[in-house]
Amino acid sequence: MNSEIVSIRGKEKFVCDGFIYIFDSISKSDENVKFWRCEERGRCKARIHTRDETVVKTLNIHSHDSSATKVEVGKTITRIKNVLLRQWNKQ
């Protein structure tokens, strides 16, 4: 999976062109298509649709700049969580 980031509540995230998207839903007409919304939900209307981790449709323009730093922070936090979970499960 492209997503190396997981939200605080365990939802998968998708990174594309320096923007982070949160999983929203699966298409009712095609179960292979996932709908994603921009992480900046309150102020940005950008969305993407993916099929097998490939972006097939882009909707709206982001109302903010992309952030490579934010992406790296998200990946690092997810890695730390995974290490802690593995340690917890060993006990």
N, CA, C and O atoms as a printed pandas DataFrame, in Angstrom:
     atom_number atom_name residue_name chain_id  residue_number  x_coord  y_coord  z_coord
0              1         N          MET        A               1    0.838   -1.187    0.000
1              2        CA          MET        A               1    0.000    0.000    0.000
2              3         C          MET        A               1    0.874    1.238    0.000
3              4         O          MET        A               1    1.875    1.283    0.714
4              5         N          ASN        A               2    0.525    2.221   -0.767
5              6        CA          ASN        A               2    1.228    3.490   -0.832
6              7         C          ASN        A               2    1.232    4.163    0.533
7              8         O          ASN        A               2    2.200    4.825    0.906
8              9         N          SER        A               3    0.168    3.992    1.257
9             10        CA          SER        A               3   -0.001    4.683    2.524
10            11         C          SER        A               3    0.968    4.169    3.574
11            12         O          SER        A               3    0.872    3.029    4.028
12            13         N          GLU        A               4    1.892    5.020    3.948
13            14        CA          GLU        A               4    2.801    4.696    5.032
14            15         C          GLU        A               4    2.396    5.478    6.274
15            16         O          GLU        A               4    3.123    5.517    7.266
16            17         N          ILE        A               5    1.239    6.089    6.200
17            18        CA          ILE        A               5    0.758    6.915    7.303
18            19         C          ILE        A               5   -0.613    6.408    7.728
19            20         O          ILE        A               5   -1.454    6.069    6.895
20            21         N          VAL        A               6   -0.820    6.364    9.036
21            22        CA          VAL        A               6   -2.109    5.966    9.591
22            23         C          VAL        A               6   -2.560    7.082   10.522
23            24         O          VAL        A               6   -1.745    7.650   11.249
24            25         N          SER        A               7   -3.834    7.396   10.508
25            26        CA          SER        A               7   -4.352    8.466   11.361
26            27         C          SER        A               7   -4.357    8.035   12.827
27            28         O          SER        A               7   -4.128    6.867   13.142
28            29         N          ILE        A               8   -4.617    8.976   13.701
29            30        CA          ILE        A               8   -4.692    8.697   15.137
30            31         C          ILE        A               8   -5.744    7.639   15.418
31            32         O          ILE        A               8   -5.581    6.820   16.323
32            33         N          ARG        A               9   -6.815    7.655   14.652
33            34        CA          ARG        A               9   -7.903    6.688   14.857
34            35         C          ARG        A               9   -7.731    5.414   14.032
35            36         O          ARG        A               9   -8.640    4.588   13.961
36            37         N          GLY        A              10   -6.566    5.260   13.410
37            38        CA          GLY        A              10   -6.279    4.034   12.678
38            39         C          GLY        A              10   -6.742    4.005   11.235
39            40         O          GLY        A              10   -6.663    2.961   10.587
40            41         N          LYS        A              11   -7.226    5.130   10.712
41            42        CA          LYS        A              11   -7.649    5.175    9.306
42            43         C          LYS        A              11   -6.421    5.303    8.412
43            44         O          LYS        A              11   -5.448    5.970    8.763
44            45         N          GLU        A              12   -6.482    4.651    7.251
45            46        CA          GLU        A              12   -5.361    4.748    6.334
46            47         C          GLU        A              12   -5.341    6.107    5.650
47            48         O          GLU        A              12   -6.378    6.735    5.434
48            49         N          LYS        A              13   -4.134    6.538    5.318
49            50        CA          LYS        A              13   -3.953    7.796    4.605
50            51         C          LYS        A              13   -3.192    7.511    3.318
51            52         O          LYS        A              13   -2.481    6.511    3.212
52            53         N          PHE        A              14   -3.347    8.396    2.348
53            54        CA          PHE        A              14   -2.722    8.242    1.043
54            55         C          PHE        A              14   -1.936    9.511    0.759
55            56         O          PHE        A              14   -2.455   10.616    0.920
56            57         N          VAL        A              15   -0.685    9.357    0.336
57            58        CA          VAL        A              15    0.158   10.507    0.034
58            59         C          VAL        A              15    0.297   10.627   -1.479
59            60         O          VAL        A              15    0.617    9.657   -2.166
60            61         N          CYS        A              16    0.054   11.820   -1.982
61            62        CA          CYS        A              16    0.162   12.072   -3.419
62            63         C          CYS        A              16    0.637   13.504   -3.639
63            64         O          CYS        A              16   -0.012   14.455   -3.203
64            65         N          ASP        A              17    1.763   13.652   -4.310
65            66        CA          ASP        A              17    2.314   14.974   -4.646
66            67         C          ASP        A              17    2.502   15.875   -3.429
67            68         O          ASP        A              17    2.306   17.087   -3.522
68            69         N          GLY        A              18    2.876   15.303   -2.302
69            70        CA          GLY        A              18    3.133   16.090   -1.107
70            71         C          GLY        A              18    1.905   16.444   -0.294
71            72         O          GLY        A              18    2.007   17.157    0.704
72            73         N          PHE        A              19    0.752   15.961   -0.702
73            74        CA          PHE        A              19   -0.485   16.178    0.035
74            75         C          PHE        A              19   -0.907   14.874    0.688
75            76         O          PHE        A              19   -0.654   13.794    0.155
76            77         N          ILE        A              20   -1.549   14.975    1.840
77            78        CA          ILE        A              20   -2.024   13.800    2.562
78            79         C          ILE        A              20   -3.544   13.748    2.452
79            80         O          ILE        A              20   -4.237   14.737    2.692
80            81         N          TYR        A              21   -4.042   12.574    2.084
81            82        CA          TYR        A              21   -5.481   12.348    1.959
82            83         C          TYR        A              21   -5.905   11.290    2.962
83            84         O          TYR        A              21   -5.155   10.355    3.244
84            85         N          ILE        A              22   -7.105   11.438    3.498
85            86        CA          ILE        A              22   -7.669   10.470    4.434
86            87         C          ILE        A              22   -8.720    9.650    3.692
87            88         O          ILE        A              22   -9.518   10.191    2.926
88            89         N          PHE        A              23   -8.709    8.329    3.930
89            90        CA          PHE        A              23   -9.687    7.451    3.292
90            91         C          PHE        A              23  -11.083    7.897    3.679
91            92         O          PHE        A              23  -11.368    8.149    4.850
92            93         N          ASP        A              24  -11.956    7.991    2.675
93            94        CA          ASP        A              24  -13.325    8.436    2.911
94            95         C          ASP        A              24  -14.322    7.299    2.704
95            96         O          ASP        A              24  -15.120    7.009    3.595
96            97         N          SER        A              25  -14.283    6.652    1.535
97            98        CA          SER        A              25  -15.221    5.557    1.268
98            99         C          SER        A              25  -14.786    4.762    0.041
99           100         O          SER        A              25  -13.832    5.117   -0.651
100          101         N          ILE        A              26  -15.517    3.677   -0.203
101          102        CA          ILE        A              26  -15.297    2.846   -1.386
102          103         C          ILE        A              26  -16.460    3.090   -2.340
103          104         O          ILE        A              26  -17.606    3.239   -1.914
104          105         N          SER        A              27  -16.156    3.128   -3.616
105          106        CA          SER        A              27  -17.186    3.345   -4.631
106          107         C          SER        A              27  -18.231    2.240   -4.579
107          108         O          SER        A              27  -17.897    1.063   -4.441
108          109         N          LYS        A              28  -19.484    2.621   -4.689
109          110        CA          LYS        A              28  -20.569    1.635   -4.697
110          111         C          LYS        A              28  -20.648    0.901   -6.033
111          112         O          LYS        A              28  -21.131   -0.230   -6.093
112          113         N          SER        A              29  -20.178    1.537   -7.096
113          114        CA          SER        A              29  -20.258    0.919   -8.418
114          115         C          SER        A              29  -19.018    0.096   -8.771
115          116         O          SER        A              29  -19.080   -0.771   -9.643
116          117         N          ASP        A              30  -17.888    0.363   -8.097
117          118        CA          ASP        A              30  -16.648   -0.370   -8.373
118          119         C          ASP        A              30  -15.865   -0.500   -7.072
119          120         O          ASP        A              30  -15.277    0.475   -6.603
120          121         N          GLU        A              31  -15.853   -1.683   -6.492
121          122        CA          GLU        A              31  -15.217   -1.893   -5.187
122          123         C          GLU        A              31  -13.708   -1.678   -5.203
123          124         O          GLU        A              31  -13.089   -1.607   -4.141
124          125         N          ASN        A              32  -13.107   -1.573   -6.379
125          126        CA          ASN        A              32  -11.667   -1.336   -6.472
126          127         C          ASN        A              32  -11.316    0.147   -6.402
127          128         O          ASN        A              32  -10.140    0.503   -6.327
128          129         N          VAL        A              33  -12.318    1.004   -6.426
129          130        CA          VAL        A              33  -12.087    2.449   -6.393
130          131         C          VAL        A              33  -12.326    2.972   -4.979
131          132         O          VAL        A              33  -13.379    2.755   -4.380
132          133         N          LYS        A              34  -11.302    3.674   -4.465
133          134        CA          LYS        A              34  -11.403    4.288   -3.134
134          135         C          LYS        A              34  -11.492    5.799   -3.294
135          136         O          LYS        A              34  -10.850    6.382   -4.167
136          137         N          PHE        A              35  -12.292    6.423   -2.443
137          138        CA          PHE        A              35  -12.426    7.873   -2.420
138          139         C          PHE        A              35  -11.642    8.408   -1.222
139          140         O          PHE        A              35  -11.732    7.875   -0.116
140          141         N          TRP        A              36  -10.879    9.463   -1.463
141          142        CA          TRP        A              36  -10.047   10.081   -0.433
142          143         C          TRP        A              36  -10.347   11.565   -0.380
143          144         O          TRP        A              36  -10.663   12.175   -1.402
144          145         N          ARG        A              37  -10.250   12.155    0.812
145          146        CA          ARG        A              37  -10.429   13.602    0.962
146          147         C          ARG        A              37   -9.154   14.192    1.557
147          148         O          ARG        A              37   -8.416   13.512    2.270
148          149         N          CYS        A              38   -8.909   15.444    1.258
149          150        CA          CYS        A              38   -7.716   16.104    1.781
150          151         C          CYS        A              38   -7.756   16.109    3.304
151          152         O          CYS        A              38   -8.815   16.248    3.915
152          153         N          GLU        A              39   -6.586   15.956    3.895
153          154        CA          GLU        A              39   -6.472   15.947    5.352
154          155         C          GLU        A              39   -6.930   17.274    5.965
155          156         O          GLU        A              39   -7.409   17.301    7.099
156          157         N          GLU        A              40   -6.786   18.350    5.232
157          158        CA          GLU        A              40   -7.208   19.677    5.705
158          159         C          GLU        A              40   -8.703   19.854    5.444
159          160         O          GLU        A              40   -9.114   20.790    4.759
160          161         N          ARG        A              41   -9.489   18.972    5.981
161          162        CA          ARG        A              41  -10.911   18.848    5.668
162          163         C          ARG        A              41  -11.705   20.151    5.813
163          164         O          ARG        A              41  -12.518   20.472    4.947
164          165         N          GLY        A              42  -11.489   20.875    6.856
165          166        CA          GLY        A              42  -12.287   22.069    7.109
166          167         C          GLY        A              42  -12.056   23.201    6.135
167          168         O          GLY        A              42  -12.941   24.030    5.924
168          169         N          ARG        A              43  -10.869   23.249    5.534
169          170        CA          ARG        A              43  -10.569   24.387    4.674
170          171         C          ARG        A              43  -10.206   24.023    3.243
171          172         O          ARG        A              43   -9.991   24.916    2.423
172          173         N          CYS        A              44  -10.133   22.737    2.921
173          174        CA          CYS        A              44   -9.732   22.321    1.578
174          175         C          CYS        A              44  -10.719   21.299    1.023
175          176         O          CYS        A              44  -11.074   20.337    1.704
176          177         N          LYS        A              45  -11.155   21.508   -0.201
177          178        CA          LYS        A              45  -12.160   20.638   -0.833
178          179         C          LYS        A              45  -11.540   19.595   -1.774
179          180         O          LYS        A              45  -12.270   18.872   -2.451
180          181         N          ALA        A              46  -10.213   19.509   -1.825
181          182        CA          ALA        A              46   -9.561   18.577   -2.752
182          183         C          ALA        A              46   -9.865   17.127   -2.388
183          184         O          ALA        A              46   -9.901   16.752   -1.216
184          185         N          ARG        A              47  -10.083   16.320   -3.438
185          186        CA          ARG        A              47  -10.359   14.886   -3.272
186          187         C          ARG        A              47   -9.692   14.143   -4.417
187          188         O          ARG        A              47   -9.425   14.717   -5.473
188          189         N          ILE        A              48   -9.425   12.860   -4.196
189          190        CA          ILE        A              48   -8.931   12.003   -5.273
190          191         C          ILE        A              48   -9.651   10.667   -5.212
191          192         O          ILE        A              48  -10.181   10.271   -4.174
192          193         N          HIS        A              49   -9.659    9.985   -6.345
193          194        CA          HIS        A              49  -10.171    8.620   -6.426
194          195         C          HIS        A              49   -8.996    7.755   -6.867
195          196         O          HIS        A              49   -8.249    8.141   -7.766
196          197         N          THR        A              50   -8.824    6.588   -6.245
197          198        CA          THR        A              50   -7.736    5.689   -6.625
198          199         C          THR        A              50   -8.278    4.310   -6.975
199          200         O          THR        A              50   -9.321    3.880   -6.480
200          201         N          ARG        A              51   -7.544    3.642   -7.833
201          202        CA          ARG        A              51   -7.818    2.239   -8.147
202          203         C          ARG        A              51   -6.467    1.538   -8.044
203          204         O          ARG        A              51   -5.525    1.882   -8.757
204          205         N          ASP        A              52   -6.381    0.554   -7.154
205          206        CA          ASP        A              52   -5.128   -0.181   -6.948
206          207         C          ASP        A              52   -3.953    0.769   -6.725
207          208         O          ASP        A              52   -2.896    0.606   -7.334
208          209         N          GLU        A              53   -4.134    1.746   -5.865
209          210        CA          GLU        A              53   -3.114    2.715   -5.470
210          211         C          GLU        A              53   -2.684    3.662   -6.584
211          212         O          GLU        A              53   -1.653    4.324   -6.466
212          213         N          THR        A              54   -3.452    3.735   -7.651
213          214        CA          THR        A              54   -3.174    4.665   -8.737
214          215         C          THR        A              54   -4.290    5.701   -8.772
215          216         O          THR        A              54   -5.472    5.359   -8.770
216          217         N          VAL        A              55   -3.899    6.966   -8.805
217          218        CA          VAL        A              55   -4.901    8.037   -8.848
218          219         C          VAL        A              55   -5.581    8.011  -10.216
219          220         O          VAL        A              55   -4.922    8.108  -11.251
220          221         N          VAL        A              56   -6.899    7.881  -10.204
221          222        CA          VAL        A              56   -7.662    7.837  -11.456
222          223         C          VAL        A              56   -8.501    9.098  -11.671
223          224         O          VAL        A              56   -8.959    9.359  -12.783
224          225         N          LYS        A              57   -8.700    9.877  -10.613
225          226        CA          LYS        A              57   -9.488   11.101  -10.746
226          227         C          LYS        A              57   -9.091   12.084   -9.652
227          228         O          LYS        A              57   -8.871   11.700   -8.504
228          229         N          THR        A              58   -9.003   13.352  -10.026
229          230        CA          THR        A              58   -8.709   14.422   -9.078
230          231         C          THR        A              58   -9.861   15.414   -9.117
231          232         O          THR        A              58  -10.310   15.815  -10.191
232          233         N          LEU        A              59  -10.333   15.804   -7.948
233          234        CA          LEU        A              59  -11.439   16.757   -7.858
234          235         C          LEU        A              59  -10.997   17.967   -7.041
235          236         O          LEU        A              59  -10.408   17.812   -5.971
236          237         N          ASN        A              60  -11.271   19.141   -7.528
237          238        CA          ASN        A              60  -10.978   20.407   -6.854
238          239         C          ASN        A              60   -9.475   20.646   -6.708
239          240         O          ASN        A              60   -8.663   19.745   -6.915
240          241         N          ILE        A              61   -9.135   21.859   -6.355
241          242        CA          ILE        A              61   -7.744   22.270   -6.176
242          243         C          ILE        A              61   -7.517   22.504   -4.690
243          244         O          ILE        A              61   -8.414   22.962   -3.981
244          245         N          HIS        A              62   -6.316   22.188   -4.224
245          246        CA          HIS        A              62   -5.995   22.411   -2.813
246          247         C          HIS        A              62   -5.982   23.906   -2.508
247          248         O          HIS        A              62   -5.547   24.715   -3.328
248          249         N          SER        A              63   -6.456   24.255   -1.341
249          250        CA          SER        A              63   -6.477   25.654   -0.913
250          251         C          SER        A              63   -5.266   25.978   -0.042
251          252         O          SER        A              63   -5.244   27.000    0.644
252          253         N          HIS        A              64   -4.257   25.099   -0.072
253          254        CA          HIS        A              64   -3.051   25.260    0.738
254          255         C          HIS        A              64   -1.890   24.626   -0.006
255          256         O          HIS        A              64   -2.086   23.903   -0.983
256          257         N          ASP        A              65   -0.680   24.899    0.461
257          258        CA          ASP        A              65    0.511   24.323   -0.160
258          259         C          ASP        A              65    0.741   22.904    0.330
259          260         O          ASP        A              65    0.280   22.518    1.405
260          261         N          SER        A              66    1.467   22.130   -0.479
261          262        CA          SER        A              66    1.856   20.785   -0.047
262          263         C          SER        A              66    2.956   20.922    1.005
263          264         O          SER        A              66    3.580   21.977    1.129
264          265         N          SER        A              67    3.187   19.851    1.756
265          266        CA          SER        A              67    4.187   19.915    2.817
266          267         C          SER        A              67    4.924   18.586    2.933
267          268         O          SER        A              67    4.408   17.620    3.495
268          269         N          ALA        A              68    6.149   18.555    2.385
269          270        CA          ALA        A              68    6.975   17.351    2.488
270          271         C          ALA        A              68    7.304   17.072    3.951
271          272         O          ALA        A              68    7.418   15.915    4.357
272          273         N          THR        A              69    7.457   18.127    4.737
273          274        CA          THR        A              69    7.758   17.959    6.160
274          275         C          THR        A              69    6.610   17.259    6.872
275          276         O          THR        A              69    6.834   16.349    7.670
276          277         N          LYS        A              70    5.399   17.672    6.591
277          278        CA          LYS        A              70    4.223   17.064    7.224
278          279         C          LYS        A              70    4.115   15.584    6.856
279          280         O          LYS        A              70    3.747   14.757    7.691
280          281         N          VAL        A              71    4.435   15.258    5.610
281          282        CA          VAL        A              71    4.407   13.863    5.162
282          283         C          VAL        A              71    5.440   13.050    5.937
283          284         O          VAL        A              71    5.133   11.960    6.420
284          285         N          GLU        A              72    6.652   13.567    6.059
285          286        CA          GLU        A              72    7.708   12.844    6.778
286          287         C          GLU        A              72    7.379   12.684    8.260
287          288         O          GLU        A              72    7.646   11.634    8.846
288          289         N          VAL        A              73    6.807   13.710    8.863
289          290        CA          VAL        A              73    6.400   13.617   10.273
290          291         C          VAL        A              73    5.345   12.529   10.434
291          292         O          VAL        A              73    5.416   11.732   11.370
292          293         N          GLY        A              74    4.378   12.489    9.541
293          294        CA          GLY        A              74    3.337   11.459    9.597
294          295         C          GLY        A              74    3.908   10.062    9.462
295          296         O          GLY        A              74    3.502    9.154   10.188
296          297         N          LYS        A              75    4.856    9.875    8.534
297          298        CA          LYS        A              75    5.492    8.568    8.350
298          299         C          LYS        A              75    6.275    8.165    9.596
299          300         O          LYS        A              75    6.227    7.010   10.020
300          301         N          THR        A              76    6.992    9.120   10.177
301          302        CA          THR        A              76    7.793    8.827   11.369
302          303         C          THR        A              76    6.902    8.445   12.542
303          304         O          THR        A              76    7.194    7.481   13.250
304          305         N          ILE        A              77    5.836    9.173   12.753
305          306        CA          ILE        A              77    4.916    8.861   13.853
306          307         C          ILE        A              77    4.310    7.476   13.663
307          308         O          ILE        A              77    4.182    6.718   14.625
308          309         N          THR        A              78    3.939    7.141   12.441
309          310        CA          THR        A              78    3.373    5.816   12.167
310          311         C          THR        A              78    4.396    4.723   12.439
311          312         O          THR        A              78    4.054    3.684   13.003
312          313         N          ARG        A              79    5.657    4.945   12.041
313          314        CA          ARG        A              79    6.713    3.948   12.315
314          315         C          ARG        A              79    6.903    3.754   13.813
315          316         O          ARG        A              79    7.050    2.624   14.280
316          317         N          ILE        A              80    6.901    4.844   14.566
317          318        CA          ILE        A              80    7.058    4.754   16.023
318          319         C          ILE        A              80    5.901    3.969   16.627
319          320         O          ILE        A              80    6.113    3.108   17.481
320          321         N          LYS        A              81    4.688    4.259   16.192
321          322        CA          LYS        A              81    3.514    3.522   16.694
322          323         C          LYS        A              81    3.645    2.030   16.411
323          324         O          LYS        A              81    3.344    1.202   17.270
324          325         N          ASN        A              82    4.097    1.689   15.198
325          326        CA          ASN        A              82    4.242    0.279   14.832
326          327         C          ASN        A              82    5.274   -0.429   15.698
327          328         O          ASN        A              82    5.063   -1.573   16.102
328          329         N          VAL        A              83    6.387    0.236   15.988
329          330        CA          VAL        A              83    7.415   -0.352   16.859
330          331         C          VAL        A              83    6.845   -0.569   18.254
331          332         O          VAL        A              83    7.036   -1.631   18.846
332          333         N          LEU        A              84    6.154    0.425   18.776
333          334        CA          LEU        A              84    5.566    0.299   20.111
334          335         C          LEU        A              84    4.524   -0.815   20.163
335          336         O          LEU        A              84    4.461   -1.557   21.144
336          337         N          LEU        A              85    3.712   -0.939   19.125
337          338        CA          LEU        A              85    2.707   -2.010   19.090
338          339         C          LEU        A              85    3.364   -3.387   19.055
339          340         O          LEU        A              85    2.903   -4.316   19.717
340          341         N          ARG        A              86    4.445   -3.516   18.278
341          342        CA          ARG        A              86    5.156   -4.805   18.237
342          343         C          ARG        A              86    5.737   -5.137   19.605
343          344         O          ARG        A              86    5.669   -6.283   20.049
344          345         N          GLN        A              87    6.308   -4.140   20.273
345          346        CA          GLN        A              87    6.870   -4.359   21.610
346          347         C          GLN        A              87    5.770   -4.739   22.594
347          348         O          GLN        A              87    5.951   -5.632   23.422
348          349         N          TRP        A              88    4.639   -4.064   22.502
349          350        CA          TRP        A              88    3.510   -4.325   23.395
350          351         C          TRP        A              88    2.993   -5.748   23.204
351          352         O          TRP        A              88    2.673   -6.434   24.174
352          353         N          ASN        A              89    2.914   -6.188   21.946
353          354        CA          ASN        A              89    2.402   -7.526   21.644
354          355         C          ASN        A              89    3.354   -8.634   22.078
355          356         O          ASN        A              89    2.925   -9.772   22.270
356          357         N          LYS        A              90    4.631   -8.325   22.233
357          358        CA          LYS        A              90    5.608   -9.329   22.680
358          359         C          LYS        A              90    5.468   -9.620   24.168
359          360         O          LYS        A              90    5.871  -10.685   24.635
360          361         N          GLN        A              91    4.906   -8.691   24.902
361          362        CA          GLN        A              91    4.813   -8.852   26.360
362          363         C          GLN        A              91    3.698   -9.772   26.750
363          364         O          GLN        A              91    3.485  -10.015   27.938
